[in-house]
Amino acid sequence: MNNPNDMPETARRQVVLDTETTGLEPSQGHRIIEIGCVEMVGRRLTRRHFHQYLQPDREIDEGALAVHGISNEFLADKPRFGDVVDQFLDFIRGAELIIHNAPFDVGFLDHELALLGDGRGQTTDYAGVLDSLELARRMHPGQRNSLDALCKRYQVDNSGRELHGALLDARILADVYLAMTGGQESLSLGSDAAGANGEPAAESLRRLPEGRPRLRVIRPSEAEMQAHEALLEKLNPPSPW
């Protein structure tokens, strides 16, 4: 697979991805129940997205249910990962995936691929991966860098996010990523747009405020950064959802 980073930024294809799961650990048999992806080309959202709910063939933990609100009853008639894997892999193939807390989502995706038992390999065999959480931690050491915290910091509207949802979170993360990496305005999917599986997309035009004053930055030492980050995560561990 060609490295997406070798492409000029104006032509680079990126896919912002999020998942919802039955619990925290694939090693304990937990599974993916929702995948949401939105496509960007040249730092602009296109009219293409991938969204799928999945039947996990296991019960959803109460803690996970409280986060995303997706019930076993709702998923009872949904396809399994193996039913949609080709469509999903075709959508991400050759792109750079942007994922918040990438080890969590990629770990689950790799687990699902392994369960198929047909030698499909791992996620990184199909796409590059950029962890937006690690990017945020480098840019804002010692601060909270959850998706909600970043929305507040960059003034990205997440008012419709009462519960987590993979497609909604992917759309929000796209706006946050664009703000973090350039501050340009983000044009979200139009109301007449349809995704890769034909679903209508929400209309939203969000502009970041201009003329924001630049402040002098006094950077801590590497030891101070590591000590403070360790303490912050001990007090407020990041949610994988």
N, C-alpha and C positions, 0 to 999 in steps of 0.2 A: 504493500500500500504506500502511495506517495505521501510524504509528510505535508499536511495541510498548511503548516507554517511556512513552507517554501513558496507558497503562492503569494502574489501581491495582495495587499489588504483589500483592494477594490474588487478582487475576484474571489476572495476566500469564502468558502462555504462553511458555515458554522451551524450546529444544531444544539439548541438549549434544551436540556433533558432533565426530567424529574420523574421519580417513581413514588408510589405508595405501596406499603407492604403489610403483611399480617403481623409483623413483629420486628425485632431488632437484629436477629442473628440467623443467617441462612444455615449456619452449622447446626442450629436447633430445628431445622425443617421449615423455617419461615419462607414465605414466597412473595413474589410481586403480585399485586392486585390491580395496579394501574400504571400505565406508562403515558407520559405526555411529552411531546417534542414540538418545538417551533423552529423553523428554518430562517437563517439570516444569510444573505449573500452581500458581500461588500459592506457589512455593518448596517444593513437594512433588512427588516423583517419582510419576508415574501408572503405569498398567499398559501404557503404549504405548511401543513402540520400533520403530525401523527398522534392519534389519541386512541387508547384502547383500555377498557376494563378487562380483567382476567379472572377466571375461576381458579382459585388456588388449591382446591382439594384438601383444605384444612381449615380449622377454625381461626378466626381473627382474634388476637389478644385484645383484652378490654382496653389496655393502654393505647394501643394503636387505633382502635375504634374511636376512642375519645378525641384523637388527633384529627383523623380524616373523615370519620362518620360514614365509612363505607361498610355495609353489613354483608354477612354471608348470604342472606336472603336476596339482596340486590345482585350478588355475583353468581347466583345459582345457574342462570342460563347464559352466562358469558363464555366466550371461547377460552381455551387454555393457551399458554404461552406457545406451545408447539404449533398451534393452529395459525398463529400470526407472525411467527418468527421470521419467515422469509420477507414479508412486507416490512417488518421493523428493520431488519438488517439492510434491506435495499434503501430504506430512508436515511439511515445513518452512514452508509458506506461512503468512504472517502472524505467525510467531514471532520471538523474538529468539534468534539462534544464539549459543551460548557455545562458543568454540573456543580452544584453547591454541596460541598462535602462529598466529593467524587468517590472516595473509597467505599462509602456505604452503597451508593447506587450501582457502581461498577461491580462490587462484590456480589450483589444480588443478581445482576445481569449475567455475570460469569457463572454463577450457581445455576441459573435457569438454563443456560446453554449447555452446561455439563450434564444436567439431568436428562437432556434429550438423548445423550449417548450416541450421537452420530458424528462426532469429530468436528464440530463446527468451530472449535477453538474458543477464543476469548474476545471480549469487546474490543480490545485494542488491536485485534487482527483486522478490524473493519474501520476503525476511526481513531483519531487522536483524542486525547482527553486533556482538558484544562479545568483544574479545580478552582472555582471562583471563591471558595472559602479560604484557601491558601493564599490566593491573590489578595483578598481583602485583609488577611492577617498581616501580609507584608506591607500593605499600604496604610493600615491603621493598627499598628502594634499596640497591645494593651487595651484595646477597646472591644466591645461586643460586636461580632460580625455575623450574627444570624441574618437571615433574609429580611426579617421584620426590622432589625436594627439598621440594616443598609438602606431599606426603603425610607426610613425616617431621616437618615443622614443625607441621602441624595434626593429627598423630596419626590420619591416615586409613589404614586397613588396605589395603595394596597387595601383600600377601604372595603373592597368586596371579598376580602379574604378572612371570613369568619372561621372556616375550616380549611385545612390543607387539601389541595387537589392538584394532581400532577400537571395537568395542562395549564391551569391558572397560575401555579407557581412557576412553571417554565416561562410563561409570558411575562410575569413580574421580574423574574431573574434576567430575562433579556434586557429589559429596561435598566435594571440595576447594573448589569455588565457594561452596557453602552455608556452609562454615566460614569462608572469607575474608570473606564479606559479611554475616555475622550470627552465626555460631557456634552456630546452632540445630542440633538433632539432625537427622540425615538418614535418612529411611525409604526404603530401596531397594526394588526390585521384589520382590514376594513369590514364593515358589516355585510358586504356582498361577497366576501371572500369565502372560499371553501377549502378545507384541508385535504390532505392526501386521502382520507377516507370519507370525504364528502360532507363533513360536519360544518355548520356555519361558524364563523369566527366573530368575536366581539369587536366593536369599533371603538378605537381609543387613539387620541392624539395627545401625547404628553410632551410638554416642553420644560426643559430644565431652566431655572432662572438664570438670566444673564447678569453680568456685572458683579458677580459674587466676589467680595474682597479677598485678596490673597493675604494670608497670615504668615508671619515668620515661623518656621518650623525648627524647634530645638529637638534634635533626635537623641534618644537615650542610647546608652552603650548596649552592646550585644548581650552582655550579662544581665543588665537591667531589663531588657526586653524579654529575655527568656524567663527570668524569675517572675516578672509581672504576668506574663501570659500563662505560666503554670498555675499561679495563684488564681487568676481569673477563671480558668477552665475548671479548677477544683471547686470554686464557688458557684460557677454557672456553666456546667458542661453543655456544649452545643447539642441541640436536638438533631438527630439524623433526618427528621422529616421536614 
